[in-house]
Amino acid sequence: MNSLTGMGIAIVTPFKSDLSVDHDALAKVVEFNIQNGTDYIVISGTTGESVTITKEEKKAIVETIIKTNAGRLPLVIGIGGSNTAAVVEELKTTDLTPFAAVLSVAPYYSKPTQEGLYQHFKAVAEASSAPVILYNVPGRTAKNMEPETSLRLARDFDNIVAIKEAGNNPEQYKILLNQKPEDFLVISGDDDLVCDVVLQGGAGVISVIGQALPKLFSTMIHKGLEGDSTAAKALEKKAIPLINLIFEENNPAGIKAVLQQLGLCADTVRLPLVTATERLKSKIKAELAQL
């Protein structure tokens, strides 16, 4: 799964002022990342506001990204949720051939047991014709998938090839990295922790900030993969202040404020999210000027 090594981005969904999808801006964000060192693109994740995107919009978003990408970077599609049967149905009815993998988030709101999480992802693995990346993000799902559950899934299903771990828990990363099967990838979903994760053997990141700072953040990841801790840490030091700012209020409002400053898309988000405050935008503008 070399295509999932390095810096992936959890791409935003740009909106126009009327809240319709801005496909021109979406194409601009894709092209900006292709030209500046991003290794792969993840479509329809949390940062893409997947929970407020319709099925028809998701299909059109995928088409725009595939057309703009033109086969240059590997693509990953997000297919997940708290209704296992609905996730299985989407997997079975979606053409997965354009994608290197499926990113499937742990069920949210329901708070299943560890066995429930295992059985959910068992069903996902059995339904998917593409490799599966588990996605553990307890801050959003209200339930941590314990390392033992993730590793059990990695051992039991050949097409479960990686985990995007976003628990912001260094100890959990260590367990996964130390006990994982050799060919199983641990991908960080924590922009503020990924440098250390990669230096300890992680495969890279699915990043939020990376789509705004692709050269800097991708170089940091690759220096880490090469074992050059001095160079990687120096780049991390530059990125951390902006990383902290984009998560200060809400994701993706923060990253959209950055992308607006860069002239790539508007900062519009859909309710129940609201745009970043003027106070935060001012801080972001100042930090970008520093960078």
Buried (B, 14 or more C-beta within 10 A) or exposed (E): BEBBBBBBBBBBBBBBEEEEBBBEBBBBBBBBBBEBBBBBBBBBBBBBBBEBBEEEBBEBBBEBBBEBBEEEBBBBBBBBBBEBEEBBEBBEEBEBEBBBBBBBBBBBEBEBEBEBBBEBBBBBBEBBEBBBBBBBBBEBBEBBBBBEBBBBBBEEBEBBBBBBBBBBBEEBBBBBBEBBEEEBBBBBBBBBBBBBBBBBBBBBBBBBBBBBBBEBBBBBBBBBBEEBBEBBBEBBEBBBBBBBBBBBBBBBBBBBBBBBBBEBBBBBBEEEBEBBEEEBBEBBEEBBEEE
